[in-house]
Amino acid sequence: MSHWAWGPEPDHHELEQTARLISEVIGLGDPSAWRPPVPFERVRMAPPRLPVPELLSGFATAEPYERARHTYGKAFRDLTRAYRGDFANAPDLVARPRTEDEIERVLEWAATTGVAVIPYGGGTSVVGGVEARFDGPALSLDLGRMDRVLEVDPLSRAALIQAGATGPVINSQLPDGLQLRFYPQSYEFSTLGGWIATRAGGHYATGNTHIDDLIESVRALTPAGAWESRRLPGSGAGPSPDRWLLGSEGALGVITQAWVRLQLRPTAKVSVPVLFDEWIAGVAAVHDLAQSGLNPSNCRLLDAREAALAAGGDGRHCVLILGFESGPVDSLLEAALRIVRSHRGEPQQIRQDREWKGSFTRMPYLRNAYPGLDVLVETVETAVTWDRFAKLHDEVMGLGEITCRLAFVYPDGPAPYYTITASGDDWDSIKSRVSETIMLHGGTITHHHAVGRDHRPWYDRQRPEPFALALRAAKTALDPNGILNPGVLV
């Protein structure tokens, strides 16, 4: 990735043209006042507070560009600060280990020196999960060199994979016919370890959609020793050690590898967009689809403005992207279309491909143009039961220029994903208002973006206090010197 942008360093002319197009579509920002990003040579960054120790010299660096590239995640606030050349919270060192032995050396050195260690996967966090937003020196521990598929068990249909492997790298190393079908929007850059650490949501809009559902066992290194669960298809033996690491965000240990469940490559796919005149009709259709037992692989409902921005919609109709893969896809689709028609949905031309996925993964690249327009665009997501959804949705949508898509749906509730646009950069106020509304109406502060530092105030209120005490006790036992990603979770 670029030191500031989503993806490689963008062409400035293309950025400016994209900014003009965005301004026309959303009606915000002055494209004539667009300004390019601050070049790296002019960024503001303090010198490192400590040298690279001899113990880590073979795989650690204090090189300025690497420090800049590991300063932030990809929340809009991160993008804006980096765009403007502000790298005040740059880590002092960046380590890129190739082995668990090198990770252990980092943890031992950090424990004796008091240096904070921030595990880093693909750098796609949008909740302040990889930023050194605290006093004292920090080391960013980039797992990207540990990116191999170590073993495949075709009989159990599972694979042992290192934590630094991205989605494309994983699937490129698996044997023909098998895939890890997990496609978050950050698929191109995010890593297996990051997915586990943040309890990410992936490919399927219904059914087994979280990384939780694909995990057989996890291995992590902690200052107190190695943590590795037994590889099992399921277990009722007390609280699950894997569940402690799922969502741990680098606060309890450094995830190094995991056994994951693989899927057969689909033999058939079918997809169809369905138009609705009214949002409420589309929601009713999605509700019935979620409870139908049909389990479509794609069941994403976009409101009219979201569809216009992200899926080539006409700006007047809500769009449901409905798809099935493998099995009797034609008969499944036929049954699903009977449901959507009962809610006045209008199916369009059936597709035998997955065009939606390309546009879905391209969307984050558009955000690179916003900082030059002085336009804020941020995303917030949650999950809530169906009986509470209407009230929550109405109040969130009343807070400003906001669009919505139902990214995932369950029999008992949806996971709405909101995109907020506004002039200026009043990020804190907007984030706070939306988060407070979500909490007021019984939603979770995050369905798949993790807690990080940005969601901590609301996570503290969402979880039961006895559980918080237990989590703090686990943190103390595993990380007695408090060096692992300080400020996330606890």
DRENDO-638805 format. One record per residue: residue in one letter; x, y, z of N, C-alpha, C in turn. Coordinates in steps of 0.05 Angstrom, whole numbers, plus 5000, padded with zeros to 4 digits. Each point is the difference from the previous one (the first is absolute). Layout:
! residues N
AXYZXYZXYZ/...
This chain:
! residues 490
M501749765000498350245000501750255000/S498950214990501150275002500250075030/H501750205006500250095028497550145010/W498250084981497650145009497449894988/A500149894976497649934985499249715004/W497549944992499249724997501249904974/G501749795002501249894976502750144994/P501149964976502550134992499650304998/E502250144998499950294998498450094976/P497850155003498350074978501250214982/D499250004975500750214981498550265007/H501450225003498750255008497950104981/H500449964974498150094980497449835003/E500349745004497749835004498550075026/L501550075021498850085025498250254995/E501150194986498550254996497549954983/Q500249834980497749944983497949855017/T500949825017498149855017498650195019/A501550195011498950205018497850164987/R500550084975497950154985497549834997/L500349754993497749824996498549975026/I501449955022498749965026498550255008/S501250234996498750255007497450044985/E499949924974497650024985497849825010/V500849755008498149805009498850075027/I501750085020499150045027499250295006/G500850194982499350285004501550135022/L502449905007501650115021502850044990/G501450205011502850044993500350194976/D502250144999500650184978502349894984/P499549874977502249884985502050204990/S499250254996501950204991502150065022/A499449945025501850055022501549745008/W499749794984501449755007503050045002/R501149875020502950015003501249725003/P502449964989501249735001501049935028/P500649755004501249925026502850125004/V500750045026502750095006502049794992/P502050064984501949804992501649895024/F500949764998501349885023502450165010/E501450144982502350155008499350235019/R497550075002499250235017498249925023/V499849745006498349915022501250085027/R498450025020500950075027500149755017/M502449935009500449765016502350045019/A499749945025502150035020502149784995/P502550045007502049794997499449785020/P501049764994499549775019501350065027/R498749905020500950055028502149795009/L500549804983501949805007501149884975/P502549905001501249874976499149714997/V500549894977499449724996502049835017/P499049845018501849845016501449784984/E502449935008501649804986498449744998/L498549935021498549765001498049974977/L499050234990497950014979501150114973/S502550044998501250144977499549874973/G499649745000499749864975497250034988/F498050105015497350014989498550245010/A501350205013498750245010501350244988/T498550224999501050254987498750245013/A501450234998498950265007499850174976/E500049884976499950154975497450174999/P500250254993497650185002497649914983/Y500449904976497749934984498549765012/E501549805011498849775013498550095025/R501150195015498650105023497450144992/A500150164979497650144991497949804991/R500849804985498249804989498649845022/H501249985023498949855022498850185022/T499550254994499050185020497049975005/Y498549984978497150005002498849754987/G497349975006498449814984498850154977/K497449944993498850134977497250125007/A499650085025497650165006500350264985/F497850144996500250264986501850195015/R499850015026501850185015502949934995/D500649744998502849914994500850104973/L498249964980500650084973500550304998/T498450165014500250294999502650105012/R500749895024502550095012502449934984/A500049764988502349924983500150174975/Y497650054988499850174976501350275004/R499650115025501050265006502949995012/G501249775000502849975009500449995030/D497949945015500250005029500549715010/F502449945008500749735010501050025028/A498650155016500850055028500249755016/N498449804994500049755016501549774987/A501950074984501649784986501349825021/P500149744995501549825018502950074997/D501549945021502950065000501549804983/L499049755001501349784985497949834986/V500849874978498349814986501649744998/A498849785009501349744998498449824981/R501449854983498649834981501249725003/P499149855021501249735005499249804979/R501749804998499549784981499449745015/T500549995026499649765016498950075027/E498949795013499150045028502350075018/D502349894995502350075017500650304999/E499750124977500550294999497850165014/I497549905000497950135015500649985030/E500949765009500649975028502350195008/R501950054983502150185006498950295004/V498150074983498750265002498650035027/L498449795007498550025025501850005025/E502149854999501949995023501450275003/W500950124977501350265001498150225009/A497549994990498050205007499349995030/A499849765010499349975028502150115019/T502549984992502250115017500450304996/T499250114978500450284995497550175003/G497649875002497650155002498950124974/V500949904978499150094974497449864993/A498050154991497549884992500349864973/V498649774997500149854975497150004988/I499850094975497450014986500149804977/P498649775003499949814978498650134976/Y501149954976499150144976499749794977/G497649994988499549824978500150144974/G497750084989500050144975499750305003/G499750095025499750295004497350114992/T498049844999497350094991498150065022/S501050015025498250075023498750274995/V497450015007498550264998499150095028/V501249895021499150075027502450085018/G502250094988502350075016501449765013/G499849774987501149765012503049974998/V501350154981502949964996501650265005/E498750205011501250265005501250025028/A502450105002501450045026498950255013/R497549995008498650245012500449995030/F502550025009500649995029502850115004/D500650065024502750105006502049775001/G502550064993502149805001500649884973/P502349884998500949884974498449764992/A499949964974498449774989501549874977/L499549744997501049854977497649874986/S499950044974497949884983501149734991/L498549785007500949734994498449904975/D501250034977498749934974500449714994/L497849854999500149714996500049924970/G500350204982499749954972501949804987/R502349965012501949804989499249715007/M498249975019499249735008497349954986/D500249924975497749994982499749744984/R500849785012499949754985497849815010/V498949854982498349775007502049775007/L499949935025502049815010499249714996/E497449945000499149724998497150004991/V499349804984497249974991499249725007/D497649975013498849755007497649974982/P500249874977497749984981497849825011/L500749815017498049825011498050155018/S501250175017498350175018499250264987/R501150054977499650254985500750245018/A502650015007501050215017502950074992/A501050235010502750074993501250165024/L502649975004501550155020501350234985/I499450245008500950244986501250205019/Q502250134992501350205016498350265000/A500350155022498250225005500350244981/G502350034988500550234983499149974971/A498749784993499149954973497550154994/T499950154977497650144991498249804986/G497550094994498149834987501049904973/P501050174982501049894974502349815003/V501850065019502349825005499249735010/I498050005018499049745010498949834978/N498150114985498749844979501949924978/S502150164995501949924979501749765008/Q500249945026501649785009498449755006/L497450024999498449765005499749834975/P499649745004499849824977497450054984/D500149934975497650044983497549885012/G497950154999497449905010499450085028/L502050105015499650095028500650305003/Q498450135016500450295005499250065028/L501250225010499050125025498150224991/R497549944998498150194989499250215021/F501850195003499650225020500850264986/Y498150164993500550244984499050255013/P501450105021499450275010500650214978/Q499150245004500550214980503050054998/S501549945022502950055000501549754991/Y498749814987501149744992502850034988/E500450204983502550034985502450045019/F499550135023502350085017499949875028/S497649955011499949905027500949715003/T500649925024501449745005498449825018/L500749754999498649805016500250075030/G502450085009500350085028498350245007/G499850194982498350235004497149935001/W499149814983497249925000499349875027/I501849835010499549875026500050205022/A502050175000500350205022497750195002/T498650054977497850195000497349874997/R499849744999497549854996498650114975/A501450004978499150134975497749854988/G498350144985497949884984500949984971/G499249794986501149954974498049974978/H500149774986498749964974497049985002/Y499049835017497249934999498350215014/A497950084987498250205011498149875020/T499649734999498449865019501649755009/G499149885021501449755009502750055012/N501949824994502750025012501650224987/T499950235012501250234987502450125015/H500249945026502350105015502449814999/I502350115003502449835000499849795023/D498550065021499649815022499149734989/D498350004980498849764989502049834985/L502350114993502049864983502549915015/I500050035027502449955016499949725013/E502149844996500349755014501750035025/S502250154997501750065023501850244994/V501050125021501750244997502449985017/R502350104990502450015016500950295002/A500850085025500950275005502449995019/L501750204999502250035018499350235019/T500449955026499550215021502550035016/P500250225015502350025018500149785021/A497749875005499949785020500549734987/G500349984974500549754986498249964976/A500449784987498449944976497249915007/W498150074984497149935004499149864975/E499449755001499149854977497849815008/S497750034987497749835006500249744985/R498649795010499949754986498350024975/R500949884978498550014975497749805001/L497550124999497649835003497850114982/P498149834991497750094985498050145017/G500149955027498250125019500749895027/S499250155021500749915027498150135020/G499349855021498450125022501650015025/A502750004997501749995024500550285011/G498050105014500450265013500250244981/P500650235011500450244983502249944979/S499550094976501949934978502450185000/P502449884999502550164998500050164973/D498849894979499950154975498350255003/R497849985015498250235003501450225015/W501949945017501550225014501750154980/L501149864980501750134981498550144977/L497649894994498350134980499150275011/G500750214987499350275009501950115021/S502349875004501950105021501650244992/E500150064974501250254989502950045009/G501549795003502850025007500550085029/A497950015017500450085028500849765018/L499449754991500649775016502349844989/G500750034975502149844988500350074970/V502149914988500550044972499249744985/I497950014985499049774985502149934978/T500949754999502149934980499049814979/Q498049835006499049824980497449885009/A498549884982497449885007499349784980/W498749805010498749804983497250114993/V499450014974497450114991498649804983/R497350025000498349824983499950114972/L500449824981499950074972497349934988/Q499550114977497549934985500749924972/L498349844988500349934972499550254983/R501650024978499550224981497249964988/P498350214999497349974990499949904972/T498249824994499749904973498050164984/A498450165014498050164986499550255017/K499550234987499450255013497850134984/V498350145015497950164986499550245018/S499550234987499550255014498050164985/V498450155015498050174987499550255017/P500150244988499150245015497050025000/V498950085023497150035002499550295009/L498150144986499450285005497550025018/F500150195019497750065016499550305000/D497550084998499350285000500450125028/E499749835021500150105027501949835017/W501550135017501949875018498549805018/I497850075011498549835019499249744987/A499350014974499349754986502549824996/G502350124994502449844998500849885026/V499750155022500649895026498249765007/A497550024994498149785005500849754984/A500850044975500849784983502549875012/V502050165009502449895011499449855026/H498250115016499249865024498949724994/D498349984980498949744994502049814987/L501950114984502149844989501849895022/A500650165021501849925021498749775017/Q497450005001498649795015499049774983/S500650014974498949804982501549735000/G502550005010501749764999501449964973/L499650194982501349984973503050065001/N500850175020502850075004501450104974/P499050224988501550114977502850085008/S501949974983502750085005500350305000/N498250134984500050305000497150095004/C499650185018497450105006500350285011/R501250184984500750275009498050204988/L498750155018498150204992501250285002/L500050154978501150275000497850204996/D500050215017498050204995500650154974/A498150174991500350124973502550164996/R500850165020502450164997502549835002/E500049815017502349815002500349854974/A497849914989500149854974501150184978/A499250255000501050184979503150045002/L501050025025502850045004501749754997/A498949775007501649765002499449784980/A497650014988499249774984498750084973/G500550244991498950094975497050024999/G498750055024497250045002499050264988/D497450034996498950244987499450225020/G500449965025499550205020497150015009/R498349844988497150005007499249745013/H501449794994499249735010502149905020/C499049875021501749835017500749754984/V502449905005500949764985500849785019/L498949774996500749765014501849834981/I502449945009501849824985499649725012/L498849834984499249735010501549794984/G501449825014501649804986500149735014/F500549794985500549745011502449884986/E501349815014502349864988500049715009/S500649834981500049715004497249895007/G499749744997497449885005498050074978/P497549965004497950064980499550304998/V501850154989499850295002497550114986/D499349874977497650104986497549975016/S499649775012497549965016500150175025/L502350045012500250175024499450294993/L501150094977499450274991497050034994/E498949814988497150014993498350045025/A500749845021498550035025500550275013/A502450104999500650265011498550224985/L499949984974498650204984497050015005/R498949775008497150005007499650175025/I502049995018499850165025500250304993/V502050084984500450284994497750114984/R498949844982497650104985497650055018/S499849845021497850045019500250265014/H502350125000500450275012500550214978/R499049954977500050194977502850064990/G501849815004502750024988499949934971/E501750134984500149964971502749894992/P500249734997502549884992500950114972/Q502650044998501250084974501349764987/Q501750054981501249784985501749835017/I499649744999501649815015502949994989/R501950005019502849994991501349745009/Q501849904984501449755007502850065012/D500550265006502650075010499750145027/R502150135009499950135026501150294996/E498750154983500950274994500050175025/W498149955019499750165023502649995017/K501449775000502449985017502250194992/G500350044973502150194991499450285009/S497550094997499450275009500150025030/F499349795014500150005029502850045011/T502049864988502850035009501350264990/R498950124979501150254990499150245016/M497849985015498950235013501950155018/P501749865016501850155018501950194985/Y500749934975501850174985498950284995/L497350024998498750264996500650195022/R500349905025500450175023502650164998/N501949914984502550144997499650294990/A497850054986499650264988498750205019/Y498749905021498450185018501750205015/P502349935012501450205016500750254985/G500649984975500750244984497650184995/L497549905005497650164996499150125026/D501249945023499050075026497249905005/V499649754991497549865005500649755017/L498549975021500349775018498249774991/V501149774998498449764995500949785019/E498249905016500749795019497949785000/T500749775009498249785001499749905029/V497549935006499449895027498149764995/E500549785014498349774997499249895027/T497849855000499049885024498449754993/A498949875021498049794996497950045022/V497549944993497850055019497849804993/T498349945019497849814995497950154983/W498449844985498150114981498050195014/D499249935025498050165013501050285007/R502650045001501250265007501150154976/F500249864978501450114977498750264989/A497350004996498750234988500650265015/K499749995026500450245016503050094999/L501849815003502850064998500750134974/H499049874978500650104973499050284996/D497550055007498850274996501650215014/E500949955025501450205015502950044989/V501349794992502750034988499850174974/M498049934983499850144975499250295003/G498950075023499250285005502350175010/L502449885003502350155011501550154979/G499549964974501450154979499849874973/E502050054983500149884973501149725003/I498249815002500849725006498649814981/T501549804991498949794983500449745015/C498549794992500049755014499949774981/R501349785008499649744988499849805022/L498449804997500049775018502149814990/A502349995013502349854991499849705006/F498949945023499649725008497249985012/V498849774998497349965012499949735013/Y498649995023499649765015497049965004/P499249765008497149965005498950195021/D501750085020499150165022500750304997/G501450074979500650294997502050064978/P500150254991501950094979502550125011/A502050034983502450155007500250244980/P498750235008500150234982502750135000/Y500850114977502650124995499450284990/Y500850215015499350274994502550154989/T499650164979502150184990499150295004/I501650155013499450285007501750194984/T498850204988501550204985499350275012/A502050185002499550275011502350184991/S499550264999502150194995501750035024/G502650064996501850045023501049735010/D500950005025501249765011499349965030/D497550055007499149975028499649715006/W502149844999499849715003499049925027/D501150125021499349915027497150045007/S498950234992497250055006498149814985/I500549964974498449824985500149715010/K502549915005500449735011498549965026/S500150205017498849985026496949994998/R498950174983497150014997498949744989/V501249894980499149754988500349775020/S502349995013500549785019498150015024/E499450245010498150035022497249904991/T499250064975497449914990499949704999/I502149884990500249714998499749875028/M501450105019499949895027497250045013/L498850234995497450065011497949814991/H500249904975498049824989500849715000/G501949935016500649725005501849864979/G501450164983501849884981502849955013/T501749854986502749975008501750224989/I502150085015501750214990501649924975/T500249744996501349914975499149724994/H499449954975499449734990502449864989/H501850164987502449874987502450194997/H499850255010502250184997501950005024/A499349855021501649985025499650255018/V501349995023499750215020502250214997/G502549915000502250194997500050215022/R501050244994499950225019497650184996/D499050004975497750184994497449915013/H499649735003497549905010500149945030/R502350045013500349925028497950125018/P499350254999498050115019497449864999/W499149914976497449864998500349715006/Y502349884993500449725007500049965030/D501250195015500049995029497149995011/R498250134987497250005009498549764990/Q500849894978498549774989500549745015/R502449965009500749745013499250015029/P499349775012499549985029502550065016/E499750135022502450085016501449755011/P498749795009501549765009501849894977/F499050014975501649904978502450194996/A499650265003502250194998502249945020/L499149935025502049935021501549754991/A498649804989501449764991501950054978/L499350184981501750064978502550155009/R499650185019502450145011501849815014/A498949815014501649805014501649834980/A498749924978501349854979502350174988/K499550254995502050184989502550015019/T499450025026502250015019501649745001/A498649784998501349745001501849944976/L498950084976501449944975502150214993/D499650255009501650234992500650175024/P501549895020500350145026501250284998/N501550054979501250274998498450184982/G497749914990498250174985501250104974/I501649844986501350104976498449954974/L498049825001498649924976497750204993/N500350154979498050184990498550155022/P501350165015498750145023497650174990/G497849985015497750174994497849874985/V500449764988497849874987498849805020/L497449975000498449815016500050085030/V502350045012500150065028502050245004/
